[in-house]
Amino acid sequence: MIRPNAYPDAVHSRRARRRKRPRRLHHPFRLLCTCLVLAAVFWALCAAKAETIPLSPLEPAEQPAEPTVPESGLPAQDPLPEDSGAVSPDDWRLLLVNRWNPIPDGYTFELTQLKQGHAVDSRAYPDLQEMMDACRAAGLDPKICSSYRTQDKQQELYENKIQRLMDEGYSYERAVEEAGSVVAVPGTSEHQTGLALDIVDASYQILDEEQENTQVQQWLMEHSWEYGFVLRYPNGKSEITGIIYEPWHYRYVGREAAREMTELGMCLEEYVDWLSAQ
């Protein structure tokens, strides 16, 4: 007959094994909460590193332009500080280019490529961007239809204008004279400096005097000086500028010069003469 306590060690071992069994997880909700907390921490760390970059309506192309434009001009100069109030007739921003003052030999500058194949002197680009942004913020739709031109492009436009005038019955001599007041003779065009742009209203993209009645032109005529641009060929100044009235052609001259030109009612030729006499 086997006594009840005949195998005490066996009983003790079974109890020990029962105690060593892992405890089951009785609270799956805790596991879910832990996962959610870890996910929230991970998301917060990622968000802290994220950076929002606003897209510009006039952002440069991805490929940079060539560092220099060898066609013509003066050596590039460092701009004067805008807050100095100092404006010199020798400032690169006041380079006078017209039928009597061709672009000097050796003029070089860097270009910033814009959308639609346009380009501008890189030094004028920041103010141009700001002006276009402000115009769009006013609910308008400005469109650049012409900007920097090479010597070859200007030659093409000039010769085409002469041919069209001859087709209308002008003699060659008369066509040449007339064409020069509408399309600058190659080497005397502001577009070759990278400082001039033709800007129109997207709703009316015709280069005639009716352009002045568009909302974009009315806004630019009132505010362009705030960003360093002036209407280069204003009405009533053709005898001085040598170019017909063009209510779409804007020229970068810097903010201080643009402010003074607007206050004095001067075109660039008058302003440069005025500065030289100071």
URBEL-V305298 format. One record per residue. N is the residue number from 1. RES is the residue in one small letter. PSI is psi as a letter, one per 30 degrees, with the letter a starting at -180 (999 if undefined). Layout:
{{N,RES,PSI} {N,RES,PSI}}
//
This chain:
{{1,m,k} {2,i,k} {3,r,l} {4,p,e} {5,n,g} {6,a,f} {7,y,i} {8,p,e} {9,d,e} {10,a,e} {11,v,e} {12,h,e} {13,s,e} {14,r,e} {15,r,e} {16,a,e} {17,r,e} {18,r,e} {19,r,f} {20,k,f} {21,r,k} {22,p,k} {23,r,k} {24,r,k} {25,l,j} {26,h,g} {27,h,i} {28,p,f} {29,f,e} {30,r,e} {31,l,e} {32,l,e} {33,c,e} {34,t,e} {35,c,e} {36,l,e} {37,v,e} {38,l,e} {39,a,e} {40,a,e} {41,v,e} {42,f,e} {43,w,e} {44,a,e} {45,l,e} {46,c,e} {47,a,e} {48,a,f} {49,k,f} {50,a,k} {51,e,k} {52,t,k} {53,i,j} {54,p,k} {55,l,k} {56,s,k} {57,p,f} {58,l,h} {59,e,l} {60,p,l} {61,a,l} {62,e,e} {63,q,k} {64,p,l} {65,a,l} {66,e,k} {67,p,f} {68,t,l} {69,v,j} {70,p,f} {71,e,e} {72,s,l} {73,g,l} {74,l,l} {75,p,k} {76,a,k} {77,q,l} {78,d,k} {79,p,l} {80,l,k} {81,p,k} {82,e,f} {83,d,g} {84,s,f} {85,g,g} {86,a,k} {87,v,k} {88,s,k} {89,p,f} {90,d,f} {91,d,k} {92,w,f} {93,r,f} {94,l,g} {95,l,j} {96,l,j} {97,v,j} {98,n,a} {99,r,f} {100,w,f} {101,n,i} {102,p,l} {103,i,k} {104,p,l} {105,d,k} {106,g,g} {107,y,k} {108,t,l} {109,f,l} {110,e,k} {111,l,k} {112,t,k} {113,q,k} {114,l,a} {115,k,l} {116,q,g} {117,g,g} {118,h,l} {119,a,l} {120,v,l} {121,d,k} {122,s,f} {123,r,f} {124,a,f} {125,y,e} {126,p,e} {127,d,e} {128,l,e} {129,q,e} {130,e,e} {131,m,e} {132,m,e} {133,d,e} {134,a,e} {135,c,e} {136,r,e} {137,a,f} {138,a,g} {139,g,g} {140,l,l} {141,d,i} {142,p,k} {143,k,k} {144,i,k} {145,c,f} {146,s,k} {147,s,b} {148,y,k} {149,r,k} {150,t,l} {151,q,e} {152,d,e} {153,k,e} {154,q,e} {155,q,e} {156,e,e} {157,l,e} {158,y,e} {159,e,e} {160,n,e} {161,k,e} {162,i,e} {163,q,e} {164,r,e} {165,l,e} {166,m,e} {167,d,f} {168,e,f} {169,g,f} {170,y,k} {171,s,l} {172,y,e} {173,e,e} {174,r,e} {175,a,e} {176,v,e} {177,e,e} {178,e,e} {179,a,e} {180,g,f} {181,s,f} {182,v,e} {183,v,j} {184,a,k} {185,v,k} {186,p,k} {187,g,f} {188,t,g} {189,s,k} {190,e,f} {191,h,f} {192,q,f} {193,t,f} {194,g,g} {195,l,f} {196,a,k} {197,l,k} {198,d,j} {199,i,k} {200,v,l} {201,d,k} {202,a,f} {203,s,f} {204,y,j} {205,q,h} {206,i,k} {207,l,i} {208,d,l} {209,e,f} {210,e,f} {211,q,e} {212,e,f} {213,n,f} {214,t,l} {215,q,e} {216,v,e} {217,q,e} {218,q,e} {219,w,e} {220,l,e} {221,m,f} {222,e,e} {223,h,f} {224,s,e} {225,w,f} {226,e,f} {227,y,g} {228,g,g} {229,f,k} {230,v,l} {231,l,j} {232,r,e} {233,y,i} {234,p,l} {235,n,k} {236,g,g} {237,k,g} {238,s,e} {239,e,f} {240,i,e} {241,t,f} {242,g,g} {243,i,k} {244,i,l} {245,y,k} {246,e,j} {247,p,h} {248,w,f} {249,h,j} {250,y,k} {251,r,k} {252,y,k} {253,v,f} {254,g,l} {255,r,e} {256,e,e} {257,a,e} {258,a,e} {259,r,e} {260,e,e} {261,m,e} {262,t,e} {263,e,e} {264,l,f} {265,g,h} {266,m,k} {267,c,l} {268,l,e} {269,e,e} {270,e,e} {271,y,e} {272,v,e} {273,d,e} {274,w,e} {275,l,e} {276,s,f} {277,a,f} {278,q,999}}
//
